[in-house]
């Protein structure tokens, strides 16, 4: 089975190069593209104030992160959860950029670009010219959005996991995996030799009904000489 991790971050702003920081990270474990139920989630002290513009997006204020651990205290646990498989995110270059900036601050190696799977790129390839935000994809795939009043990393991961299943055709794999857990008896044909002919002999009533039907047809081929 192939293990991957789907993840999302919330940040103090849009540009890590301008000193903005990660304030929340969530990750879900996937096997064969389906969630296992294991997850990682942390709210982080970014060591700077959270601008109002960012708060309007994710709902987190400086008071929410006061007293929370700093990224340095969580880096090893996060990297252990990530493992060495593929890493999936929506607009993945954004999340990779922020996490790699945080990893650089604590002198950890960056996440390799080869591990990246960007669901936004997958969606754009499948639905060119259409809105492909997480909200738009959830609506397109009839995924319940009622709990998503603000951006929340863990909730967004759970929604994205459902979107990813739809984008990759994983729901069919999920059905086969579920079926495998409950064995079902299947009839199997066993060849036992040549079949004996079983002629079908119509009754007098059936012959009369057939003749009556032909009589209602114009030039039926069955009566041709």
N, C-alpha and C positions, 0 to 999 in steps of 0.2 A: 504494500500500500504506500502511496506517495503522500508525504506530509508537507503541508504548506501553512503559512500563517497570514491571515488577513488582518490589517491594522489601520488605525486612524489616529490623527493627532488634532488637538486644538492648540492654538498659539496666541501670543499677544499681538500679532500682526501678520502681514503677508510676506515680509522680506526678512529672512534669517540674516542676510548680509547687512541689514541695518540694525542688527542687535536684538531682533525679536526672538522670543524664546518659546519653547514647548511648555504648556501648562497642563495638558492632559494627554495621556496615551492609552489606547485600548487595543487589544489584540485577541483574535479568536484562532484556535487551532482547527485546521481542516485536514481530513484524510480523504484522498480521492475527491477533493473539492467540496466535501460535505462537512459541516461543523460537528465536532465531537462533544462539545459542551465545555471543554477546558478553555479558560480565558485568562488574560492579564489585564489589569486596569489600575491606573494610578493618576491622582491629581498631584501636580508638582508645583513647588515654589519656584517661580521663574527668576527670582532675585531682581525683579524690576516691577514697575507698576503695570497694570493692565489698562490700556486705553478704553475709553467708552465705546469707540467704534467696534472694538473686538468683543466687548461684553454684549453688545446688541446682537452679535452673531451666535455666541455660544452660551451666554448667560452667566459666565464666570467673572467674578470681581476679585479685586485684591484681597478682600476679606475672606473669600472662599479658599484661597490658596495659602493664607497666613498659617504658619505652623506645619505645612505639609513638607514632605521630604524634598530635597533638591535632587536634580537629575543624577548627580554623581552617586547618590546613595541607592539609586534604582537601576543604574546602567547594567550591572552584572546580571541581575534578575531578568531584566528585559531581554538582554542578549541570549541568555540561556533559554528563555521561552521561544525566542525567534528561531533558535537552532541554526541549521545551515541550509534549509530548503528555500523554496520560492517565497517571496513576500508580496502580498497583494494589497493594493490600495487604490482609491478613486482619486485620480490626478496624482498618481504616485510620485512624480518628480518633486512635487511640493513637500510631501511627507518625508521622502528620502532626504531632501535638502535640509529640512529642519533637524531630523534625527542625526544626520551626519555632522551638522554643526555642533550639536550637543555632544556627540561622541568625540569630536575633535577637542572640545574643551576639557574632557576628562581623559584625554590621551588614549582613546580606544580606536581601533581601526574602523574605517567607514563601512557602511553597508554597500556591497558590490552592486553596481548597476545591472549586472547579469542576473541578479536574483529578482529583479523588479517585474511584476505583472501589473499593468495599469488598466483598471477596469474602464476608465474614461476612454482610453484609446480603443479598447475592445468595443465599447458602445458606439463610438464614432464610426468604426468600421462597419458595424452592423446596421446603424441607423444614421447614415450620412445626412447632414443638413438638418437634423432634428435636435431638439433640446435633449441633452444627455447628462444633466445634473442628477444627483442621487434621487432627489424628489421626483424629477421627471421620469426616471427609470422605474421607480416604485409605482408610480401611477400607471405607466405603460404595462407593467407586469401584474397589476392589481394586487400590490403588496400594501398592507395596512400601514398608513402613515399617521394615524391618530395620535400616537404618543410623541411625535416629533415636533415639539413646539419651538425648540432651539436646537442648535448643533450640539450633540452630546456624543463623545467619542465611542462609548460602548454601545449605545443604541445605534449609532451610524454603522458600526461594525456588523451588528446583527442584521440590519436592513441590507447592507452591502452583501452579506453572505447570501441572502436570498436572491439578490440581483445577480450575483456571480453565478449561482446555480442556473439561473435562467439564461445568462449570456453564454454559458459553456455547455448547455444541454445536460447539466448534471442531475436534473430531476429524474431523467430516465435511469441514470445510474443509481440514484437513490431508491427508485422503485425496485430495481433488481436486487440491491443489497438488502432491502427490507424483506423481499420475498425469500431470500436465501436463509434468513433466520428461522423461517417457519416452513419446514419441508412439506411439500404437497405431493400426494400420490399422482403419478402421471401414467396414463395408459401407454404401453409400448407395444407396437406390432411385432409379432414373432412369426417369421416365415416358416410354414410347416409343410411346404410342398405345393404342387399344382392345385389350383382351385377347381373344384367340381362345378360344371355348368349348372345353373339354376334357371331353366327356361321360365318365362313369365307367360302364363296362359290367361287371356282375358275372359271374363264371364260373358254370358249372353247379354246381360244388361249393359255391361261396359261396351260391347261391340255395337249395340243399338244406339247408345249415347254418342259414340264416335261417328257412326253413320249419319246421325241427325246433325251433328256439328258440321260435317263435310257438306251436307245439303244446304247449309246456310252460307257457304263460301262460294265465291265466283271462281270457276275453273280451278278447283283444288288440285295441286300437283300429285296428291296421294292417289287420285283416281285416274291418272294418266295411263294410257295403255302401255 
